[in-house]
Amino acid sequence: MSYTEVPGARVPIRMWADPSTVEGVAMEQLRNVSTLPWIKGLAVMPDVHYGKGATVGSVIAMQGAVCPAAVGVDIGCGMSAVKTSLTADDLPGDLSRLRTRIEQSIPVGRGLHRDALDPGGFHGLATAGWDDLWTRFDAVAAAVRFRRERATQQLGTLGSGNHYIELCLDVDGAVWLTLHSGSRNIGKELADFHIGEAQRLPHNQGLVDRDLAVFVSDTPQMAAYRHDLYWAQEYAKWNRTLMMALFKDVVRRELKKAAPTFEPEISCHHNYVSEERYDGMDLLVTRKGAIRAGSGDLGIIPGSMGTATYIVRGLGNTAAFNSASHGAGRKMSRNAAKKRFSTRDLEDQTRGVECRKDSGVVDEIPGAYKSIDKVMSQQRDLVEVVAKLKQVVCVKG
């Protein structure tokens, strides 16, 4: 579909979703974002839903300003995917052992590695930028710097919530490895610190929502935030890189008879800020629950733990600031899902997937999410499908 334009205070709200299906509180958030003095454009993806300050599934383009709450507390959260040489015929009939081995290799939930991982210890893993990452950490917010040891131990760990590790099959039976995670606790603490700093600044006192507090260019607060923001985005990318390296090692060991090989990794953030140019303006583009989908860009758009994941190629639609959705998007809150669904429902909706089926992940049940196929149909002018995947193993925190 092409977008629907809804009037906004300073800019129109371009929606790749049917406005009549978007929850009222989310529409209010979009209208609030459109009041910001620095805003130059607002694009809304088909997975849009209520978030903190700004909706999940929105692309906010501002000149000379960035809103830390709109970026979110999981700075740099995103996806990675790797196609393998394996096929469905190479997999064992019982996938429970493979799932267990993944969980033993990659800490989940609040877990961390006993010893920090060294990327130099993984065969063929590029280490460029690793030393610089930790040199730059010495300049992050002093209030968070004491977390260095924990941050090193959490690199290569999953987290909880909607984060996951999956082994999938495409429609031709090829095996793919995918995972979803971000900047772990260190990203959250940096985000919380800077959101608090922004809310105390005088220029933010008259905003319609205090969660829309911004930093503005040419100020020490903006310089400090951008340093920490870009550091956390890089940390999140390293986190996924190391998890994928661990995942590959598990697959190599467990399926060694098939001698698996791996294609180049596809990786994309979906909670981040990028410096981009549109209509002759240098803008700070915040994608909160959205991926970059510039012409030719490869991306990953997952559904839920019982549905499909799409590997896509961007079409470069500048009306959407070269963006697309980051997933299916929730259609009900976690609390609502826990009240609505049972573990029996979870078992029914994840039949055929080797995964947790207990009360601890009922809030991640497929029924709590929008239809990924409908979401994809609403953004045919943003991306083209490269591959459609279906998970057979799903690891949750």
C-alpha positions in Angstrom: 0.0 0.0 0.0 1.0 3.6 -0.3 0.8 5.8 2.8 -2.1 7.6 4.2 -1.5 11.2 5.3 -3.0 12.3 8.6 -2.8 16.0 9.6 -0.2 16.8 12.2 0.7 20.0 14.1 4.0 20.9 12.2 4.3 18.1 9.7 1.9 15.6 8.2 1.9 12.1 9.6 2.6 9.6 6.9 1.1 6.3 7.8 1.8 2.9 6.3 -1.0 1.6 8.6 -4.7 2.1 8.5 -5.3 5.0 10.9 -8.6 3.5 12.0 -6.8 0.4 13.4 -4.2 2.2 15.4 -5.0 2.5 19.2 -6.0 5.9 20.4 -3.1 6.4 22.8 -0.7 5.6 19.9 -2.4 8.2 17.6 -2.1 10.7 20.5 1.6 10.0 20.7 2.1 10.6 17.0 0.3 13.9 17.2 2.4 14.9 20.1 5.6 14.1 18.2 4.3 16.3 15.3 4.3 19.3 17.7 8.0 19.3 18.3 9.6 22.5 17.0 12.6 20.6 15.5 10.6 18.0 13.5 10.9 17.8 9.7 9.0 14.6 9.0 7.2 11.6 10.6 6.7 8.2 9.0 4.6 5.5 10.7 5.2 1.8 9.9 2.5 -0.8 9.7 3.6 -2.4 13.0 2.9 0.8 14.9 1.8 0.6 18.6 2.0 2.5 21.8 5.5 3.1 23.3 7.3 5.4 25.8 7.1 8.9 24.6 6.9 7.9 20.9 5.2 4.9 19.3 7.1 1.8 18.4 7.1 1.7 14.6 7.8 5.3 14.0 10.5 7.2 12.1 11.2 10.7 13.4 13.3 13.0 11.4 14.5 16.2 13.2 16.9 18.9 12.4 19.4 19.8 15.2 17.7 17.7 17.8 17.2 14.1 19.1 14.8 12.7 21.6 16.4 10.0 23.8 13.1 8.5 25.0 12.1 8.1 21.3 15.2 6.1 20.7 14.2 4.0 23.6 16.1 2.2 26.4 17.3 -0.7 24.3 19.6 1.4 22.2 20.8 -0.4 19.1 18.3 -3.3 19.4 18.1 -5.2 16.2 18.4 -8.4 14.2 21.0 -10.6 12.7 20.5 -13.5 10.2 22.8 -16.0 8.5 22.0 -18.5 5.8 23.8 -21.8 6.1 24.7 -24.6 3.8 22.4 -27.0 5.8 19.0 -28.2 4.7 16.1 -29.6 6.6 17.3 -33.1 5.9 20.5 -32.4 7.9 18.5 -31.7 11.1 17.7 -34.4 13.7 14.1 -35.4 14.2 14.3 -34.3 17.8 15.6 -30.7 18.1 15.5 -30.5 21.9 19.2 -31.2 22.3 20.1 -28.5 19.8 17.9 -26.0 21.8 19.6 -27.1 25.0 23.1 -26.6 23.6 22.2 -23.1 22.4 20.9 -22.2 25.9 24.0 -23.6 27.5 26.3 -21.6 25.2 24.5 -18.3 25.2 23.2 -16.8 28.5 19.6 -15.7 28.4 17.4 -13.5 30.6 19.7 -11.5 33.0 22.5 -14.0 32.5 26.1 -13.1 31.7 29.3 -14.9 30.8 31.6 -15.8 33.7 34.5 -14.5 31.6 34.2 -11.8 29.0 34.4 -13.1 25.4 37.3 -12.3 23.2 36.3 -11.9 19.5 39.8 -13.0 18.6 39.0 -16.5 19.9 36.4 -17.1 17.2 37.5 -18.5 13.9 37.3 -16.0 11.1 35.6 -13.2 13.2 36.8 -9.7 12.3 38.0 -7.8 15.3 38.4 -4.3 13.8 36.9 -1.7 16.1 36.9 -3.9 19.2 39.7 -2.1 21.0 38.2 1.3 20.0 34.9 0.3 21.6 36.5 0.0 25.0 38.6 3.0 24.6 35.5 5.0 23.9 33.7 3.5 26.9 36.1 5.5 29.1 34.2 8.7 28.0 30.6 7.5 28.6 28.5 9.1 31.3 30.4 8.9 34.6 27.2 7.7 36.4 27.3 4.5 34.3 31.0 3.9 33.9 31.2 1.6 36.9 29.2 -0.9 34.9 32.2 -1.7 32.7 32.8 -5.2 34.0 29.2 -6.2 33.7 29.0 -4.7 30.3 32.0 -6.9 29.1 30.4 -10.0 30.6 27.0 -9.3 29.0 28.4 -9.1 25.5 27.2 -12.2 23.7 24.1 -12.6 25.8 20.4 -12.6 24.8 18.3 -10.9 27.4 14.6 -11.5 27.8 11.2 -10.1 26.6 10.9 -10.3 22.8 14.6 -11.1 22.3 15.3 -14.6 20.9 17.6 -16.9 19.0 16.0 -19.1 16.2 17.0 -21.8 13.8 14.7 -21.4 10.8 13.9 -23.0 7.4 13.2 -21.1 4.3 10.6 -22.2 1.7 13.3 -24.2 -0.1 14.4 -26.0 3.0 17.6 -24.1 3.6 18.6 -23.6 7.3 19.0 -20.0 8.6 20.2 -18.7 11.9 18.5 -15.6 13.3 18.6 -13.6 16.5 17.2 -10.5 18.1 18.9 -8.5 20.9 20.3 -5.1 21.8 22.6 -3.3 24.2 21.6 -5.2 27.3 21.7 -3.5 30.7 24.4 -1.0 29.8 22.3 0.5 27.0 19.3 0.8 29.3 21.3 2.6 32.0 22.8 5.0 29.5 19.4 5.7 28.1 17.8 6.2 31.5 20.6 8.6 32.5 20.2 10.8 29.4 16.4 10.8 29.4 16.6 12.2 32.9 19.2 14.8 31.8 17.0 15.9 28.9 13.9 16.3 31.0 15.7 18.8 33.3 16.7 21.2 30.4 14.8 24.5 30.3 13.9 24.3 26.6 11.9 21.1 27.3 9.7 22.4 30.1 6.8 23.4 27.8 6.4 20.2 25.8 3.1 18.3 25.6 4.8 15.2 26.9 7.9 15.2 29.2 9.1 12.0 27.5 9.6 14.0 24.3 12.4 16.0 25.9 15.2 16.5 23.4 18.9 17.5 23.2 19.7 20.2 20.7 22.8 20.7 18.6 25.9 22.6 19.7 25.3 21.9 23.4 27.5 19.8 25.7 24.4 17.6 26.6 23.9 16.8 23.0 27.5 16.0 22.5 27.5 13.7 25.5 24.4 11.9 24.4 25.5 11.3 20.9 28.8 9.9 22.1 27.0 7.4 24.4 24.3 6.7 21.9 26.7 5.8 19.1 28.8 3.8 21.6 25.7 1.8 22.7 24.7 1.2 19.1 28.1 -0.3 18.4 28.0 -2.4 21.6 24.6 -3.8 20.5 26.0 -4.8 17.1 29.0 -6.5 18.8 26.5 -8.3 21.1 24.7 -9.8 18.1 28.0 -10.6 16.4 29.3 -12.5 19.3 26.0 -14.3 19.9 26.0 -15.3 16.2 29.5 -16.6 16.5 28.5 -18.7 19.5 25.4 -19.9 17.7 27.5 -21.0 14.7 29.9 -22.9 17.0 26.9 -24.8 18.5 25.7 -25.7 15.0 29.1 -26.8 13.9 29.5 -29.1 16.9 26.0 -30.5 16.8 25.8 -31.0 13.1 29.4 -31.6 12.3 28.7 -34.5 10.0 27.0 -32.1 7.6 30.1 -29.7 7.7 28.0 -26.5 7.8 29.3 -23.4 6.2 27.8 -19.9 6.6 27.0 -17.0 4.2 27.8 -13.4 5.2 25.8 -12.1 8.1 22.9 -9.7 7.6 22.5 -7.3 10.5 20.2 -4.3 11.1 19.4 -2.0 14.0 15.8 -1.1 14.7 16.1 1.3 17.7 18.7 3.8 16.7 19.6 7.2 15.3 21.3 7.9 12.0 22.6 11.1 10.3 20.9 11.3 6.9 20.1 13.9 4.3 16.6 14.5 2.8 15.3 17.4 0.8 18.6 19.2 1.1 18.5 19.0 4.9 20.9 17.2 7.2 18.6 15.4 9.6 18.9 13.2 12.7 16.6 10.2 11.9 15.4 8.2 14.8 14.0 4.8 14.0 12.1 3.4 16.9 11.0 -0.1 15.9 11.9 0.5 12.3 14.8 -0.6 10.0 16.6 1.2 7.4 15.4 0.2 3.9 17.4 2.2 1.5 17.7 1.0 -2.0 19.4 -2.4 -1.9 19.7 -2.5 1.9 19.2 -6.0 3.3 17.0 -6.2 6.4 15.2 -8.6 8.7 11.5 -8.3 9.7 10.3 -11.0 12.1 6.9 -12.0 13.2 6.4 -13.8 16.5 7.7 -17.1 18.0 5.2 -19.2 16.0 5.0 -17.4 12.7 7.3 -16.2 9.9 10.4 -14.0 9.5 11.2 -12.1 6.3 14.5 -11.3 4.8 14.0 -8.2 2.8 15.7 -5.7 0.4 14.9 -2.0 0.7 13.3 -0.1 -2.1 14.6 3.3 -1.0 11.2 5.0 -0.4 12.2 8.5 0.7 8.7 9.4 1.8 9.3 6.8 4.6 12.9 8.1 5.1 14.1 4.9 3.6 12.6 2.8 6.3 10.4 -0.2 6.9 8.8 -2.0 9.9 10.9 -3.9 12.4 8.5 -6.8 12.9 4.8 -7.6 13.3 4.2 -5.3 16.3 2.2 -6.1 19.4 -1.6 -5.8 19.2 -2.0 -6.2 23.0 0.1 -5.5 26.0 2.1 -8.1 27.9 -0.4 -8.0 30.8 -3.3 -8.3 28.5 -1.7 -11.3 26.8 -1.2 -13.0 30.1 -4.8 -12.5 31.0 -6.1 -13.6 27.6 -4.0 -16.6 26.9 -3.0 -19.8 28.7 0.0 -22.2 28.4 -2.4 -24.5 26.4 -2.9 -21.6 23.9 0.8 -21.2 23.7 1.3 -24.9 23.0 -1.3 -24.7 20.3 0.1 -21.6 18.6 3.7 -22.8 18.7 3.1 -26.4 17.6 6.0 -27.7 15.5 8.5 -25.3 17.2 11.0 -26.5 19.7 10.7 -23.7 22.3 9.6 -22.8 25.8 5.9 -23.4 26.3 5.6 -22.3 30.0 3.8 -19.4 31.7 7.0 -17.3 31.7 6.6 -16.6 27.9 2.9 -16.5 27.5 3.2 -12.8 26.9 5.2 -13.6 23.8 2.5 -15.8 22.3 1.8 -15.3 18.6 -1.7 -14.2 19.3 -0.4 -11.1 21.1 1.1 -9.8 17.9 -0.3 -8.5 14.6 -0.3 -10.6 11.5 3.2 -10.5 10.0 1.8 -11.3 6.6 -0.6 -8.3 6.7 2.2 -6.1 8.0 4.3 -7.1 5.0 1.4 -6.5 2.6 1.1 -2.9 3.9 4.7 -2.1 3.0 5.2 -3.4 -0.5 6.4 0.0 -1.6 9.1 0.0 1.1 10.7 -3.5 0.7 10.8 -6.6 -1.5 10.9 -10.1 0.0 14.2 -12.0 -0.5 13.3 -15.0 1.7 10.5 -16.2 4.0 11.6 -18.2 7.0 9.8 -20.3 9.6 11.4 -21.2 12.9 11.8 -24.7 14.1 13.8 -23.9 17.2 13.2 -20.7 19.3 15.2 -19.8 22.4 13.7 -17.2 24.7 15.0 -15.6 27.9 
